Amino acid sequence: MTEAIYTVNGMSCGHCVSSVTEEVRKLDGVIKVEVDLPASRVVVTSDAPLSTEQISSAVTEAGYQLVTS
Amino acid sequence: MTEAIYTVNGMSCGHCVSSVTEEVRKLDGVIKVEVDLPASRVVVTSDAPLSTEQISSAVTEAGYQLVTS
């Protein structure tokens, strides 16, 4: 089991949190998705590590932007 | 036909706009609902004037707050 923390831009309300959570949750092996709205942070727990591309796609699908640095 | 402009607090994204539009649209006689997100404004076109209480209920139902002054 692995946990990773991402920063997502553009989330401004509970609806945004739901959209991102829903899309990331669909990824293979994801066990838990927690969003900290004020911090723009998404914590993803999964069976195995996920690629940044997978997370980025899911976040984009929800209409937001993954911050990669 | 009548048009009225309201200020609604707490709308921060397109999802919020959808929620408010949906609830206000349900009111009897409403023809059109337009939301100006940056201005926090909701313009309601209806057959006959609506009471502030009706609009306020719909906005509250959507999870936001009508500003009355």
Backbone of each chain as nested JSON, in Angstrom:
{
  "chains": [
    {"id": "A", "residues": [
      {"number": 1, "name": "MET", "atoms": {"N": [0.85, -1.192, 0.0], "CA": [0.0, 0.0, 0.0], "C": [0.883, 1.24, 0.0]}},
      {"number": 2, "name": "THR", "atoms": {"N": [0.435, 2.228, -0.761], "CA": [1.252, 3.423, -0.898], "C": [0.392, 4.683, -0.825]}},
      {"number": 3, "name": "GLU", "atoms": {"N": [0.996, 5.741, -0.341], "CA": [0.26, 7.0, -0.229], "C": [1.058, 8.092, -0.92]}},
      {"number": 4, "name": "ALA", "atoms": {"N": [0.383, 8.913, -1.71], "CA": [1.081, 9.993, -2.398], "C": [0.276, 11.271, -2.276]}},
      {"number": 5, "name": "ILE", "atoms": {"N": [0.979, 12.386, -2.214], "CA": [0.326, 13.683, -2.053], "C": [0.533, 14.526, -3.306]}},
      {"number": 6, "name": "TYR", "atoms": {"N": [-0.553, 15.08, -3.805], "CA": [-0.497, 15.909, -5.008], "C": [-1.085, 17.273, -4.729]}},
      {"number": 7, "name": "THR", "atoms": {"N": [-0.674, 18.255, -5.531], "CA": [-1.281, 19.578, -5.468], "C": [-2.123, 19.772, -6.723]}},
      {"number": 8, "name": "VAL", "atoms": {"N": [-3.364, 20.198, -6.519], "CA": [-4.284, 20.386, -7.634], "C": [-4.795, 21.826, -7.614]}},
      {"number": 9, "name": "ASN", "atoms": {"N": [-4.636, 22.502, -8.737], "CA": [-5.105, 23.889, -8.858], "C": [-6.561, 23.983, -9.299]}},
      {"number": 10, "name": "GLY", "atoms": {"N": [-7.239, 25.003, -8.802], "CA": [-8.556, 25.345, -9.335], "C": [-9.742, 24.834, -8.54]}},
      {"number": 11, "name": "MET", "atoms": {"N": [-9.49, 24.03, -7.515], "CA": [-10.616, 23.54, -6.716], "C": [-11.066, 24.665, -5.776]}},
      {"number": 12, "name": "SER", "atoms": {"N": [-12.354, 24.977, -5.82], "CA": [-12.818, 26.104, -5.011], "C": [-13.996, 25.802, -4.099]}},
      {"number": 13, "name": "CYS", "atoms": {"N": [-14.602, 24.634, -4.267], "CA": [-15.76, 24.334, -3.416], "C": [-15.945, 22.825, -3.284]}},
      {"number": 14, "name": "GLY", "atoms": {"N": [-16.932, 22.433, -2.515], "CA": [-17.192, 21.018, -2.273], "C": [-17.506, 20.225, -3.533]}},
      {"number": 15, "name": "HIS", "atoms": {"N": [-18.122, 20.914, -4.515], "CA": [-18.412, 20.239, -5.778], "C": [-17.118, 19.867, -6.501]}},
      {"number": 16, "name": "CYS", "atoms": {"N": [-16.15, 20.775, -6.417], "CA": [-14.851, 20.525, -7.048], "C": [-14.183, 19.325, -6.38]}},
      {"number": 17, "name": "VAL", "atoms": {"N": [-14.261, 19.286, -5.069], "CA": [-13.693, 18.169, -4.306], "C": [-14.33, 16.852, -4.76]}},
      {"number": 18, "name": "SER", "atoms": {"N": [-15.656, 16.85, -4.91], "CA": [-16.362, 15.64, -5.343], "C": [-15.91, 15.201, -6.728]}},
      {"number": 19, "name": "SER", "atoms": {"N": [-15.782, 16.158, -7.646], "CA": [-15.389, 15.831, -9.018], "C": [-14.009, 15.188, -9.062]}},
      {"number": 20, "name": "VAL", "atoms": {"N": [-13.053, 15.794, -8.348], "CA": [-11.693, 15.265, -8.348], "C": [-11.655, 13.895, -7.673]}},
      {"number": 21, "name": "THR", "atoms": {"N": [-12.325, 13.784, -6.529], "CA": [-12.344, 12.518, -5.795], "C": [-12.902, 11.397, -6.675]}},
      {"number": 22, "name": "GLU", "atoms": {"N": [-13.991, 11.696, -7.344], "CA": [-14.656, 10.698, -8.19], "C": [-13.739, 10.194, -9.308]}},
      {"number": 23, "name": "GLU", "atoms": {"N": [-13.063, 11.13, -9.976], "CA": [-12.213, 10.728, -11.105], "C": [-10.98, 9.95, -10.639]}},
      {"number": 24, "name": "VAL", "atoms": {"N": [-10.345, 10.418, -9.568], "CA": [-9.129, 9.744, -9.09], "C": [-9.478, 8.361, -8.537]}},
      {"number": 25, "name": "ARG", "atoms": {"N": [-10.649, 8.27, -7.914], "CA": [-11.082, 6.998, -7.335], "C": [-11.255, 5.9, -8.395]}},
      {"number": 26, "name": "LYS", "atoms": {"N": [-11.522, 6.323, -9.621], "CA": [-11.722, 5.35, -10.708], "C": [-10.435, 4.652, -11.129]}},
      {"number": 27, "name": "LEU", "atoms": {"N": [-9.286, 5.237, -10.779], "CA": [-8.009, 4.647, -11.197], "C": [-7.803, 3.282, -10.54]}},
      {"number": 28, "name": "ASP", "atoms": {"N": [-7.185, 2.403, -11.297], "CA": [-6.913, 1.04, -10.836], "C": [-6.104, 1.002, -9.542]}},
      {"number": 29, "name": "GLY", "atoms": {"N": [-6.603, 0.309, -8.56], "CA": [-5.85, 0.111, -7.318], "C": [-6.016, 1.199, -6.276]}},
      {"number": 30, "name": "VAL", "atoms": {"N": [-6.811, 2.211, -6.582], "CA": [-6.985, 3.295, -5.605], "C": [-7.91, 2.843, -4.476]}},
      {"number": 31, "name": "ILE", "atoms": {"N": [-7.441, 3.048, -3.261], "CA": [-8.185, 2.626, -2.072], "C": [-8.899, 3.812, -1.429]}},
      {"number": 32, "name": "LYS", "atoms": {"N": [-8.205, 4.94, -1.384], "CA": [-8.772, 6.097, -0.694], "C": [-8.283, 7.399, -1.328]}},
      {"number": 33, "name": "VAL", "atoms": {"N": [-9.176, 8.36, -1.436], "CA": [-8.806, 9.692, -1.937], "C": [-9.276, 10.716, -0.912]}},
      {"number": 34, "name": "GLU", "atoms": {"N": [-8.351, 11.516, -0.427], "CA": [-8.712, 12.564, 0.526], "C": [-8.293, 13.904, -0.03]}},
      {"number": 35, "name": "VAL", "atoms": {"N": [-9.228, 14.861, -0.034], "CA": [-8.901, 16.189, -0.55], "C": [-8.92, 17.215, 0.576]}},
      {"number": 36, "name": "ASP", "atoms": {"N": [-7.829, 17.966, 0.662], "CA": [-7.75, 19.086, 1.603], "C": [-7.943, 20.336, 0.749]}},
      {"number": 37, "name": "LEU", "atoms": {"N": [-9.168, 20.842, 0.741], "CA": [-9.518, 21.956, -0.145], "C": [-8.706, 23.226, 0.119]}},
      {"number": 38, "name": "PRO", "atoms": {"N": [-8.631, 23.708, 1.37], "CA": [-7.86, 24.939, 1.595], "C": [-6.394, 24.812, 1.186]}},
      {"number": 39, "name": "ALA", "atoms": {"N": [-5.85, 23.609, 1.277], "CA": [-4.442, 23.415, 0.948], "C": [-4.239, 23.005, -0.51]}},
      {"number": 40, "name": "SER", "atoms": {"N": [-5.334, 22.83, -1.246], "CA": [-5.277, 22.359, -2.65], "C": [-4.557, 21.023, -2.757]}},
      {"number": 41, "name": "ARG", "atoms": {"N": [-4.708, 20.194, -1.745], "CA": [-3.983, 18.929, -1.703], "C": [-4.87, 17.711, -1.849]}},
      {"number": 42, "name": "VAL", "atoms": {"N": [-4.368, 16.733, -2.59], "CA": [-5.086, 15.474, -2.767], "C": [-4.181, 14.343, -2.311]}},
      {"number": 43, "name": "VAL", "atoms": {"N": [-4.658, 13.563, -1.351], "CA": [-3.875, 12.438, -0.839], "C": [-4.498, 11.153, -1.378]}},
      {"number": 44, "name": "VAL", "atoms": {"N": [-3.692, 10.395, -2.098], "CA": [-4.188, 9.183, -2.741], "C": [-3.528, 7.956, -2.139]}},
      {"number": 45, "name": "THR", "atoms": {"N": [-4.343, 7.048, -1.63], "CA": [-3.841, 5.774, -1.12], "C": [-4.184, 4.702, -2.147]}},
      {"number": 46, "name": "SER", "atoms": {"N": [-3.167, 3.924, -2.524], "CA": [-3.401, 2.895, -3.547], "C": [-2.613, 1.63, -3.244]}},
      {"number": 47, "name": "ASP", "atoms": {"N": [-3.016, 0.546, -3.891], "CA": [-2.359, -0.75, -3.711], "C": [-0.889, -0.678, -4.123]}},
      {"number": 48, "name": "ALA", "atoms": {"N": [-0.698, -0.015, -5.273], "CA": [0.649, 0.125, -5.822], "C": [0.815, 1.572, -6.263]}},
      {"number": 49, "name": "PRO", "atoms": {"N": [2.058, 2.023, -6.404], "CA": [2.256, 3.413, -6.823], "C": [1.603, 3.701, -8.173]}},
      {"number": 50, "name": "LEU", "atoms": {"N": [1.039, 4.88, -8.312], "CA": [0.422, 5.301, -9.57], "C": [1.377, 6.269, -10.267]}},
      {"number": 51, "name": "SER", "atoms": {"N": [1.31, 6.317, -11.57], "CA": [2.165, 7.268, -12.281], "C": [1.562, 8.661, -12.207]}},
      {"number": 52, "name": "THR", "atoms": {"N": [2.422, 9.659, -12.315], "CA": [1.947, 11.047, -12.332], "C": [0.991, 11.237, -13.503]}},
      {"number": 53, "name": "GLU", "atoms": {"N": [1.257, 10.557, -14.619], "CA": [0.401, 10.674, -15.807], "C": [-1.024, 10.201, -15.498]}},
      {"number": 54, "name": "GLN", "atoms": {"N": [-1.136, 9.119, -14.761], "CA": [-2.468, 8.604, -14.413], "C": [-3.235, 9.617, -13.568]}},
      {"number": 55, "name": "ILE", "atoms": {"N": [-2.552, 10.124, -12.545], "CA": [-3.193, 11.109, -11.659], "C": [-3.536, 12.367, -12.444]}},
      {"number": 56, "name": "SER", "atoms": {"N": [-2.6, 12.809, -13.259], "CA": [-2.806, 14.017, -14.043], "C": [-4.007, 13.879, -14.98]}},
      {"number": 57, "name": "SER", "atoms": {"N": [-4.131, 12.73, -15.622], "CA": [-5.267, 12.488, -16.522], "C": [-6.588, 12.565, -15.772]}},
      {"number": 58, "name": "ALA", "atoms": {"N": [-6.624, 11.931, -14.621], "CA": [-7.858, 11.913, -13.826], "C": [-8.235, 13.321, -13.371]}},
      {"number": 59, "name": "VAL", "atoms": {"N": [-7.231, 14.074, -12.939], "CA": [-7.469, 15.439, -12.471], "C": [-7.949, 16.321, -13.632]}},
      {"number": 60, "name": "THR", "atoms": {"N": [-7.335, 16.16, -14.777], "CA": [-7.728, 16.923, -15.97], "C": [-9.148, 16.555, -16.376]}},
      {"number": 61, "name": "GLU", "atoms": {"N": [-9.451, 15.272, -16.328], "CA": [-10.8, 14.788, -16.65], "C": [-11.855, 15.468, -15.763]}},
      {"number": 62, "name": "ALA", "atoms": {"N": [-11.481, 15.699, -14.522], "CA": [-12.408, 16.35, -13.585], "C": [-12.507, 17.855, -13.846]}},
      {"number": 63, "name": "GLY", "atoms": {"N": [-11.566, 18.381, -14.644], "CA": [-11.614, 19.797, -14.982], "C": [-10.633, 20.665, -14.206]}},
      {"number": 64, "name": "TYR", "atoms": {"N": [-9.635, 20.025, -13.615], "CA": [-8.667, 20.77, -12.809], "C": [-7.25, 20.462, -13.286]}},
      {"number": 65, "name": "GLN", "atoms": {"N": [-6.29, 21.056, -12.593], "CA": [-4.923, 20.922, -13.068], "C": [-3.982, 20.426, -11.986]}},
      {"number": 66, "name": "LEU", "atoms": {"N": [-3.282, 19.349, -12.313], "CA": [-2.278, 18.834, -11.384], "C": [-1.034, 19.714, -11.462]}},
      {"number": 67, "name": "VAL", "atoms": {"N": [-0.529, 20.113, -10.309], "CA": [0.695, 20.903, -10.291], "C": [1.874, 19.944, -10.188]}},
      {"number": 68, "name": "THR", "atoms": {"N": [2.718, 19.96, -11.193], "CA": [3.901, 19.094, -11.161], "C": [5.116, 20.014, -11.141]}},
      {"number": 69, "name": "SER", "atoms": {"N": [6.073, 19.666, -10.337], "CA": [7.251, 20.548, -10.263], "C": [8.516, 19.721, -10.131]}}
    ]},
    {"id": "B", "residues": [
      {"number": 1, "name": "MET", "atoms": {"N": [-44.028, 39.84, -18.039], "CA": [-42.7, 39.273, -17.783], "C": [-41.903, 40.254, -16.916]}},
      {"number": 2, "name": "THR", "atoms": {"N": [-41.134, 39.683, -16.027], "CA": [-40.396, 40.527, -15.097], "C": [-38.976, 39.996, -14.89]}},
      {"number": 3, "name": "GLU", "atoms": {"N": [-38.075, 40.905, -14.629], "CA": [-36.686, 40.498, -14.414], "C": [-36.211, 41.087, -13.093]}},
      {"number": 4, "name": "ALA", "atoms": {"N": [-35.531, 40.275, -12.306], "CA": [-35.031, 40.77, -11.028], "C": [-33.598, 40.309, -10.834]}},
      {"number": 5, "name": "ILE", "atoms": {"N": [-32.825, 41.139, -10.165], "CA": [-31.408, 40.84, -9.952], "C": [-31.148, 40.609, -8.466]}},
      {"number": 6, "name": "TYR", "atoms": {"N": [-30.466, 39.519, -8.16], "CA": [-30.16, 39.171, -6.775], "C": [-28.657, 38.981, -6.595]}},
      {"number": 7, "name": "THR", "atoms": {"N": [-28.213, 39.173, -5.376], "CA": [-26.818, 38.874, -5.051], "C": [-26.793, 37.607, -4.197]}},
      {"number": 8, "name": "VAL", "atoms": {"N": [-25.939, 36.672, -4.587], "CA": [-25.842, 35.392, -3.88], "C": [-24.401, 35.178, -3.436]}},
      {"number": 9, "name": "ASN", "atoms": {"N": [-24.228, 34.954, -2.159], "CA": [-22.893, 34.707, -1.603], "C": [-22.477, 33.239, -1.689]}},
      {"number": 10, "name": "GLY", "atoms": {"N": [-21.201, 33.017, -1.871], "CA": [-20.646, 31.675, -1.728], "C": [-20.449, 30.897, -3.014]}},
      {"number": 11, "name": "MET", "atoms": {"N": [-20.895, 31.436, -4.142], "CA": [-20.693, 30.706, -5.401], "C": [-19.246, 30.898, -5.844]}},
      {"number": 12, "name": "SER", "atoms": {"N": [-18.556, 29.793, -6.077], "CA": [-17.143, 29.929, -6.424], "C": [-16.728, 29.241, -7.712]}},
      {"number": 13, "name": "CYS", "atoms": {"N": [-17.608, 28.445, -8.303], "CA": [-17.208, 27.75, -9.533], "C": [-18.439, 27.395, -10.363]}},
      {"number": 14, "name": "GLY", "atoms": {"N": [-18.196, 26.796, -11.498], "CA": [-19.291, 26.445, -12.401], "C": [-20.301, 25.488, -11.8]}},
      {"number": 15, "name": "HIS", "atoms": {"N": [-19.818, 24.621, -10.884], "CA": [-20.741, 23.7, -10.219], "C": [-21.734, 24.474, -9.354]}},
      {"number": 16, "name": "CYS", "atoms": {"N": [-21.23, 25.507, -8.707], "CA": [-22.084, 26.344, -7.858], "C": [-23.143, 27.024, -8.718]}},
      {"number": 17, "name": "VAL", "atoms": {"N": [-22.717, 27.535, -9.857], "CA": [-23.632, 28.177, -10.791], "C": [-24.74, 27.204, -11.205]}},
      {"number": 18, "name": "SER", "atoms": {"N": [-24.356, 25.984, -11.524], "CA": [-25.338, 24.964, -11.923], "C": [-26.335, 24.688, -10.809]}},
      {"number": 19, "name": "SER", "atoms": {"N": [-25.834, 24.559, -9.593], "CA": [-26.709, 24.245, -8.455], "C": [-27.741, 25.345, -8.24]}},
      {"number": 20, "name": "VAL", "atoms": {"N": [-27.288, 26.585, -8.244], "CA": [-28.197, 27.708, -8.018], "C": [-29.198, 27.816, -9.168]}},
      {"number": 21, "name": "THR", "atoms": {"N": [-28.695, 27.721, -10.388], "CA": [-29.569, 27.816, -11.569], "C": [-30.664, 26.761, -11.512]}},
      {"number": 22, "name": "GLU", "atoms": {"N": [-30.267, 25.552, -11.2], "CA": [-31.209, 24.428, -11.141], "C": [-32.326, 24.669, -10.123]}},
      {"number": 23, "name": "GLU", "atoms": {"N": [-31.951, 25.12, -8.932], "CA": [-32.961, 25.317, -7.884], "C": [-33.888, 26.492, -8.201]}},
      {"number": 24, "name": "VAL", "atoms": {"N": [-33.338, 27.589, -8.674], "CA": [-34.165, 28.77, -8.965], "C": [-35.089, 28.476, -10.15]}},
      {"number": 25, "name": "ARG", "atoms": {"N": [-34.597, 27.721, -11.092], "CA": [-35.382, 27.373, -12.284], "C": [-36.647, 26.581, -11.927]}},
      {"number": 26, "name": "LYS", "atoms": {"N": [-36.585, 25.872, -10.823], "CA": [-37.737, 25.054, -10.398], "C": [-38.927, 25.901, -9.937]}},
      {"number": 27, "name": "LEU", "atoms": {"N": [-38.659, 27.162, -9.576], "CA": [-39.74, 28.01, -9.056], "C": [-40.802, 28.266, -10.132]}},
      {"number": 28, "name": "ASP", "atoms": {"N": [-42.037, 28.346, -9.683], "CA": [-43.183, 28.577, -10.577], "C": [-43.037, 29.849, -11.401]}},
      {"number": 29, "name": "GLY", "atoms": {"N": [-43.146, 29.717, -12.694], "CA": [-43.153, 30.895, -13.558], "C": [-41.794, 31.388, -14.011]}},
      {"number": 30, "name": "VAL", "atoms": {"N": [-40.729, 30.705, -13.575], "CA": [-39.392, 31.147, -13.97], "C": [-39.111, 30.761, -15.425]}},
      {"number": 31, "name": "ILE", "atoms": {"N": [-38.674, 31.734, -16.206], "CA": [-38.404, 31.535, -17.625], "C": [-36.911, 31.379, -17.876]}},
      {"number": 32, "name": "LYS", "atoms": {"N": [-36.124, 32.19, -17.187], "CA": [-34.687, 32.173, -17.443], "C": [-33.913, 32.537, -16.18]}},
      {"number": 33, "name": "VAL", "atoms": {"N": [-32.798, 31.852, -15.974], "CA": [-31.911, 32.171, -14.851], "C": [-30.509, 32.373, -15.413]}},
      {"number": 34, "name": "GLU", "atoms": {"N": [-29.95, 33.519, -15.149], "CA": [-28.588, 33.787, -15.61], "C": [-27.723, 34.132, -14.408]}},
      {"number": 35, "name": "VAL", "atoms": {"N": [-26.568, 33.478, -14.307], "CA": [-25.674, 33.75, -13.181], "C": [-24.384, 34.392, -13.676]}},
      {"number": 36, "name": "ASP", "atoms": {"N": [-24.048, 35.507, -13.062], "CA": [-22.767, 36.163, -13.326], "C": [-21.884, 35.828, -12.132]}},
      {"number": 37, "name": "LEU", "atoms": {"N": [-21.029, 34.826, -12.315], "CA": [-20.229, 34.301, -11.201], "C": [-19.283, 35.346, -10.589]}},
      {"number": 38, "name": "PRO", "atoms": {"N": [-18.474, 36.041, -11.392], "CA": [-17.552, 37.013, -10.781], "C": [-18.282, 38.113, -10.006]}},
      {"number": 39, "name": "ALA", "atoms": {"N": [-19.498, 38.443, -10.438], "CA": [-20.245, 39.509, -9.765], "C": [-21.156, 38.98, -8.665]}},
      {"number": 40, "name": "SER", "atoms": {"N": [-21.195, 37.663, -8.489], "CA": [-22.095, 37.019, -7.517], "C": [-23.557, 37.385, -7.768]}},
      {"number": 41, "name": "ARG", "atoms": {"N": [-23.921, 37.565, -9.034], "CA": [-25.257, 38.017, -9.363], "C": [-26.095, 36.975, -10.075]}},
      {"number": 42, "name": "VAL", "atoms": {"N": [-27.374, 36.944, -9.715], "CA": [-28.308, 36.024, -10.36], "C": [-29.453, 36.848, -10.945]}},
      {"number": 43, "name": "VAL", "atoms": {"N": [-29.663, 36.739, -12.24], "CA": [-30.737, 37.468, -12.899], "C": [-31.854, 36.474, -13.229]}},
      {"number": 44, "name": "VAL", "atoms": {"N": [-33.019, 36.745, -12.69], "CA": [-34.142, 35.819, -12.854], "C": [-35.247, 36.478, -13.677]}},
      {"number": 45, "name": "THR", "atoms": {"N": [-35.611, 35.832, -14.77], "CA": [-36.725, 36.3, -15.588], "C": [-37.907, 35.376, -15.32]}},
      {"number": 46, "name": "SER", "atoms": {"N": [-39.056, 35.982, -15.011], "CA": [-40.225, 35.153, -14.687], "C": [-41.507, 35.785, -15.218]}},
      {"number": 47, "name": "ASP", "atoms": {"N": [-42.533, 34.964, -15.293], "CA": [-43.839, 35.417, -15.776], "C": [-44.384, 36.543, -14.909]}},
      {"number": 48, "name": "ALA", "atoms": {"N": [-44.259, 36.332, -13.61], "CA": [-44.767, 37.308, -12.647], "C": [-43.686, 37.484, -11.574]}},
      {"number": 49, "name": "PRO", "atoms": {"N": [-43.728, 38.598, -10.855], "CA": [-42.703, 38.811, -9.827], "C": [-42.688, 37.687, -8.792]}},
      {"number": 50, "name": "LEU", "atoms": {"N": [-41.504, 37.321, -8.345], "CA": [-41.359, 36.293, -7.313], "C": [-41.05, 36.985, -5.992]}},
      {"number": 51, "name": "SER", "atoms": {"N": [-41.415, 36.365, -4.905], "CA": [-41.1, 36.961, -3.609], "C": [-39.649, 36.665, -3.256]}},
      {"number": 52, "name": "THR", "atoms": {"N": [-39.085, 37.542, -2.445], "CA": [-37.715, 37.334, -1.977], "C": [-37.618, 36.008, -1.229]}},
      {"number": 53, "name": "GLU", "atoms": {"N": [-38.702, 35.657, -0.528], "CA": [-38.703, 34.403, 0.229], "C": [-38.554, 33.198, -0.712]}},
      {"number": 54, "name": "GLN", "atoms": {"N": [-39.227, 33.247, -1.841], "CA": [-39.128, 32.138, -2.799], "C": [-37.703, 31.984, -3.319]}},
      {"number": 55, "name": "ILE", "atoms": {"N": [-37.128, 33.126, -3.713], "CA": [-35.757, 33.1, -4.243], "C": [-34.792, 32.652, -3.144]}},
      {"number": 56, "name": "SER", "atoms": {"N": [-34.987, 33.201, -1.962], "CA": [-34.106, 32.871, -0.848], "C": [-34.146, 31.372, -0.521]}},
      {"number": 57, "name": "SER", "atoms": {"N": [-35.342, 30.795, -0.542], "CA": [-35.481, 29.357, -0.279], "C": [-34.731, 28.539, -1.314]}},
      {"number": 58, "name": "ALA", "atoms": {"N": [-34.886, 28.918, -2.565], "CA": [-34.24, 28.164, -3.644], "C": [-32.718, 28.255, -3.526]}},
      {"number": 59, "name": "VAL", "atoms": {"N": [-32.241, 29.446, -3.217], "CA": [-30.793, 29.654, -3.093], "C": [-30.249, 28.863, -1.899]}},
      {"number": 60, "name": "THR", "atoms": {"N": [-30.979, 28.879, -0.804], "CA": [-30.574, 28.132, 0.389], "C": [-30.572, 26.633, 0.092]}},
      {"number": 61, "name": "GLU", "atoms": {"N": [-31.591, 26.184, -0.612], "CA": [-31.687, 24.778, -1.008], "C": [-30.444, 24.339, -1.799]}},
      {"number": 62, "name": "ALA", "atoms": {"N": [-29.945, 25.255, -2.624], "CA": [-28.75, 24.952, -3.424], "C": [-27.477, 24.992, -2.581]}},
      {"number": 63, "name": "GLY", "atoms": {"N": [-27.583, 25.557, -1.366], "CA": [-26.423, 25.59, -0.477], "C": [-25.721, 26.937, -0.401]}},
      {"number": 64, "name": "TYR", "atoms": {"N": [-26.403, 27.982, -0.846], "CA": [-25.799, 29.309, -0.852], "C": [-26.694, 30.3, -0.122]}},
      {"number": 65, "name": "GLN", "atoms": {"N": [-26.251, 31.558, -0.115], "CA": [-26.976, 32.535, 0.691], "C": [-27.367, 33.759, -0.115]}},
      {"number": 66, "name": "LEU", "atoms": {"N": [-28.652, 34.063, -0.104], "CA": [-29.132, 35.267, -0.77], "C": [-28.788, 36.469, 0.104]}},
      {"number": 67, "name": "VAL", "atoms": {"N": [-28.228, 37.497, -0.512], "CA": [-27.914, 38.713, 0.216], "C": [-29.119, 39.642, 0.114]}},
      {"number": 68, "name": "THR", "atoms": {"N": [-29.721, 39.939, 1.237], "CA": [-30.854, 40.865, 1.235], "C": [-30.431, 42.089, 2.03]}},
      {"number": 69, "name": "SER", "atoms": {"N": [-30.81, 43.234, 1.543], "CA": [-30.39, 44.449, 2.249], "C": [-31.5, 45.495, 2.192]}}
    ]}
  ]
}
